[in-house]
Amino acid sequence: MERMPLGISRLDRMIGGGAPAGSVVLLAGESGAGAREFCYTSAAMNGLVDTDPELFDLYYGDLESDVTVPEMVHYVSFTDERRAVVDEMAFVMDDDLVDAGMDDVRFVEFAEEYFQLTPVPTDWYADGMADITELGSHNERTDVLEALGEYLTEHATGNLVVIDSVTDLVAAADDRLGWSDLTVLLKGLKRASHRWGGVILLLVNSELLGPTELGRLKEATDGTLLFEWESGGSERARTLVVEQFRGVLSRLEDEDIVRFETEIHDGGFDISNVRKIR
């Protein structure tokens, strides 16, 4: 099975080099538990492969044999500007890693489509629209899900796409954006992604979802990584559970791995310890 690196070196090595090509992966986490940092690290590391191989080797190491590096990395945001995301990444990771890793990453905003039917003043979000040239005239009032679908159709093939975040779409799920519309789009995305052969990461804050809503998102994706806080005595630890993942979970189950302890350092998100069934 063709693999594409997620950019988390220790995790990639455990699962055969990365995620199966064509996967849609849900990154569902509690606030601050590491899901967002996982996205940042994945985008920056994959962007670093060609822009600065020496820095990539320093922070990631050697790629596994027979993996397919994404042709391009796309970072999709509904509410934030590139500068805001890059500045936040710099709080998490080393500046050199962020600068070089994000240099070739294509950042796309859908703020106009997201905010256009809300009370938010136009001049609060319109300045960033120059980045989206593929979507035609900004005078057209395009639905945010339609705009996202069109962009993915044109750019997702063979690429890594980070979508930050599904939480924003959930927050907008009302009369203008139905919850069923979102889940149907994700089901269609799962089908199309298998043909595109890239990897799509969907970030979502699990604390804002009920069990039924989260279950529907899991069902519409190929894999779910759960990022949680775990308390032990006076300390709290970030943990990662691979709950389900086509072509990946069986490898971890063979090793009796049930949970990863994680950490965040200058190199971004990382695995610090592996817990096995005893």
VMD Tcl script that draws the C-alpha trace (Angstrom):
set ca {
  {0.00 0.00 0.00}
  {1.41 3.37 -1.03}
  {2.23 5.60 1.96}
  {2.54 9.33 2.44}
  {4.44 10.70 5.48}
  {2.39 12.45 8.14}
  {5.52 14.35 9.21}
  {5.68 12.84 12.73}
  {8.82 10.74 12.34}
  {8.36 8.21 15.13}
  {4.70 7.64 14.28}
  {5.46 7.31 10.57}
  {8.08 4.64 11.25}
  {5.64 2.62 13.36}
  {2.95 2.59 10.68}
  {5.08 1.75 7.66}
  {6.15 5.20 6.56}
  {2.96 7.21 6.87}
  {-0.74 7.24 6.11}
  {-2.08 5.17 3.20}
  {-2.34 7.37 0.12}
  {-5.94 8.40 -0.47}
  {-6.79 8.71 3.24}
  {-8.99 11.29 4.95}
  {-7.86 11.51 8.59}
  {-9.85 13.12 11.42}
  {-7.69 14.75 14.11}
  {-10.09 15.09 17.03}
  {-8.76 16.56 20.23}
  {-9.38 18.29 23.49}
  {-8.17 21.88 23.69}
  {-4.37 22.01 23.89}
  {-3.95 18.24 23.70}
  {-1.90 18.34 20.50}
  {-4.24 18.01 17.51}
  {-3.50 21.50 16.19}
  {0.23 21.06 16.79}
  {0.03 17.78 14.85}
  {-1.39 19.75 11.88}
  {1.32 22.39 12.14}
  {4.09 19.79 12.30}
  {2.66 17.76 9.43}
  {2.43 20.79 7.13}
  {5.86 22.20 8.03}
  {7.74 18.88 7.84}
  {6.27 17.93 4.47}
  {6.98 21.44 3.21}
  {10.57 21.10 4.40}
  {11.40 18.00 2.34}
  {12.28 19.96 -0.81}
  {12.93 23.47 0.53}
  {15.63 22.50 3.05}
  {16.67 18.80 3.01}
  {19.36 19.34 5.65}
  {16.91 20.88 8.11}
  {14.42 18.10 7.31}
  {17.06 15.49 8.11}
  {17.83 17.27 11.40}
  {14.24 17.37 12.63}
  {12.71 14.30 10.94}
  {15.50 11.97 9.88}
  {15.35 9.52 7.01}
  {12.12 8.78 5.18}
  {11.02 5.17 5.10}
  {11.64 3.35 1.83}
  {8.96 3.44 -0.86}
  {7.00 6.36 0.62}
  {5.50 9.02 -1.65}
  {6.21 12.60 -0.60}
  {3.31 14.96 -1.41}
  {3.84 17.05 -4.52}
  {2.46 20.09 -2.68}
  {1.14 21.01 0.75}
  {-2.08 23.04 0.99}
  {-3.20 24.62 4.25}
  {-6.90 25.59 4.21}
  {-8.37 28.00 6.76}
  {-11.90 29.39 7.09}
  {-11.27 32.13 9.65}
  {-7.53 32.87 9.98}
  {-4.96 34.62 7.82}
  {-1.65 33.03 6.85}
  {0.28 35.45 9.07}
  {-1.78 34.53 12.14}
  {-1.28 30.79 11.59}
  {2.45 31.12 10.92}
  {2.90 33.32 14.00}
  {1.14 30.70 16.12}
  {3.30 27.96 14.62}
  {6.37 29.95 15.65}
  {5.23 29.77 19.28}
  {5.26 25.97 18.98}
  {8.25 25.21 16.75}
  {11.71 26.56 15.97}
  {11.61 29.70 13.79}
  {13.94 28.22 11.16}
  {11.72 25.15 10.84}
  {8.58 27.26 10.44}
  {10.13 29.72 7.97}
  {11.61 27.06 5.71}
  {8.81 24.54 6.10}
  {6.01 27.00 5.33}
  {7.86 28.76 2.50}
  {6.42 26.43 -0.13}
  {3.12 25.63 1.60}
  {0.14 27.08 -0.21}
  {-2.13 28.83 2.29}
  {-5.75 29.34 1.24}
  {-8.43 31.34 3.04}
  {-12.17 30.87 2.68}
  {-13.03 33.71 5.03}
  {-15.15 35.52 2.45}
  {-17.32 32.48 1.80}
  {-17.48 31.68 5.51}
  {-18.37 35.15 6.82}
  {-20.33 36.64 3.92}
  {-23.79 35.83 5.32}
  {-22.95 36.75 8.91}
  {-23.05 40.10 10.75}
  {-19.23 40.28 10.62}
  {-18.21 43.54 8.83}
  {-16.73 42.89 5.39}
  {-13.55 44.86 6.02}
  {-12.70 42.53 8.92}
  {-12.02 39.64 6.54}
  {-11.95 40.86 2.92}
  {-8.27 41.93 2.80}
  {-7.03 38.34 2.65}
  {-9.04 37.30 -0.37}
  {-6.29 37.99 -2.91}
  {-4.82 34.55 -2.13}
  {-7.70 32.69 -3.77}
  {-7.38 33.26 -7.49}
  {-8.85 29.97 -8.63}
  {-12.35 30.66 -7.40}
  {-13.14 33.48 -9.83}
  {-14.87 36.71 -8.93}
  {-15.22 37.44 -5.22}
  {-18.53 39.11 -5.99}
  {-20.14 35.71 -6.40}
  {-21.68 34.56 -3.14}
  {-20.38 31.00 -3.15}
  {-21.33 28.62 -0.35}
  {-18.33 27.72 1.81}
  {-18.77 23.96 1.31}
  {-19.09 24.42 -2.44}
  {-15.96 26.58 -2.51}
  {-14.04 24.00 -0.46}
  {-15.20 21.19 -2.73}
  {-14.13 23.04 -5.86}
  {-10.72 23.80 -4.41}
  {-10.09 20.20 -3.34}
  {-11.17 18.88 -6.73}
  {-8.53 21.03 -8.38}
  {-5.69 20.72 -5.87}
  {-5.94 17.59 -3.69}
  {-4.54 15.01 -6.14}
  {-1.21 13.68 -4.91}
  {-1.01 16.38 -2.22}
  {-1.24 16.83 1.53}
  {-4.18 19.06 2.50}
  {-4.67 20.35 6.05}
  {-8.18 21.68 6.75}
  {-8.25 24.04 9.75}
  {-10.84 23.41 10.87}
  {-14.02 21.36 10.76}
  {-14.83 23.03 14.09}
  {-15.49 26.26 12.19}
  {-17.92 24.47 9.89}
  {-19.67 22.85 12.85}
  {-20.05 26.27 14.48}
  {-21.71 27.55 11.31}
  {-24.08 24.59 11.03}
  {-27.45 26.34 11.11}
  {-30.06 27.31 8.56}
  {-27.47 28.31 5.96}
  {-25.18 25.32 6.52}
  {-26.91 22.14 7.64}
  {-25.11 19.48 9.67}
  {-26.25 16.88 7.14}
  {-24.62 18.92 4.34}
  {-21.30 18.77 6.16}
  {-21.38 15.03 6.81}
  {-22.47 14.26 3.24}
  {-19.61 16.40 1.91}
  {-17.13 14.46 4.06}
  {-18.52 11.14 2.85}
  {-18.07 12.32 -0.71}
  {-14.59 13.56 0.16}
  {-13.67 10.12 1.49}
  {-14.77 8.55 -1.79}
  {-12.96 11.07 -3.98}
  {-9.78 11.03 -1.89}
  {-9.18 7.38 -2.70}
  {-8.89 8.38 -6.36}
  {-6.82 11.51 -5.69}
  {-4.13 9.56 -3.86}
  {-3.14 12.30 -1.41}
  {-3.79 12.69 2.33}
  {-6.34 15.09 3.83}
  {-6.18 16.03 7.53}
  {-9.35 17.34 9.17}
  {-8.88 19.18 12.46}
  {-11.79 19.29 14.93}
  {-12.21 20.21 18.60}
  {-13.91 17.16 20.11}
  {-15.10 19.10 23.17}
  {-17.65 20.95 21.04}
  {-19.25 17.78 19.68}
  {-21.68 15.31 21.18}
  {-21.05 11.55 20.82}
  {-23.45 11.30 17.86}
  {-21.89 14.21 15.96}
  {-18.35 12.95 16.55}
  {-19.44 9.46 15.52}
  {-20.75 10.77 12.21}
  {-17.46 12.51 11.50}
  {-15.54 9.32 12.32}
  {-17.77 7.31 10.00}
  {-17.10 9.74 7.15}
  {-13.30 9.37 7.36}
  {-10.70 6.64 6.92}
  {-8.94 7.23 10.21}
  {-9.42 8.93 13.56}
  {-6.62 10.13 15.81}
  {-7.84 11.15 19.28}
  {-5.77 13.68 21.24}
  {-6.55 13.72 24.96}
  {-5.30 14.95 28.31}
  {-4.60 12.28 30.89}
  {-4.13 13.05 34.58}
  {-1.77 11.12 36.80}
  {-1.20 12.45 40.28}
  {-0.31 16.13 40.10}
  {0.71 16.05 36.43}
  {-1.15 16.00 33.14}
  {0.10 14.31 30.00}
  {-0.92 14.62 26.38}
  {-1.87 11.30 24.80}
  {-2.74 10.07 21.32}
  {-4.97 7.11 20.52}
  {-5.30 5.72 17.00}
  {-8.96 4.80 17.27}
  {-9.51 3.59 13.73}
  {-7.41 3.86 10.60}
  {-7.63 1.92 7.35}
  {-4.33 0.14 6.73}
  {-2.74 1.42 9.94}
  {-4.58 0.17 13.01}
  {-3.83 -3.49 12.26}
  {-0.08 -2.76 12.42}
  {-0.43 -1.15 15.85}
  {-2.68 -3.92 17.13}
  {-0.07 -6.50 16.09}
  {2.34 -4.69 18.43}
  {-0.33 -4.38 21.17}
  {0.02 -0.60 21.12}
  {-2.99 1.15 22.65}
  {-1.85 4.67 23.46}
  {1.00 7.08 22.76}
  {2.27 9.65 25.22}
  {3.12 12.80 23.28}
  {5.04 16.02 23.71}
  {5.50 19.33 21.94}
  {9.00 20.78 21.49}
  {11.02 22.89 19.03}
  {10.55 20.21 16.39}
  {6.78 20.32 16.81}
  {4.49 17.44 17.80}
  {6.24 14.22 18.75}
  {5.71 10.86 20.42}
  {7.59 10.49 23.71}
  {6.45 7.06 24.88}
  {4.43 4.06 23.74}
  {2.06 2.17 26.01}
  {1.32 -1.46 25.28}
  {-1.36 -3.80 26.54}
  {-0.16 -5.65 29.63}
}
mol new
graphics top color blue
foreach p $ca { graphics top sphere $p radius 0.5 }
foreach p [lrange $ca 0 end-1] q [lrange $ca 1 end] { graphics top cylinder $p $q radius 0.2 }
display resetview
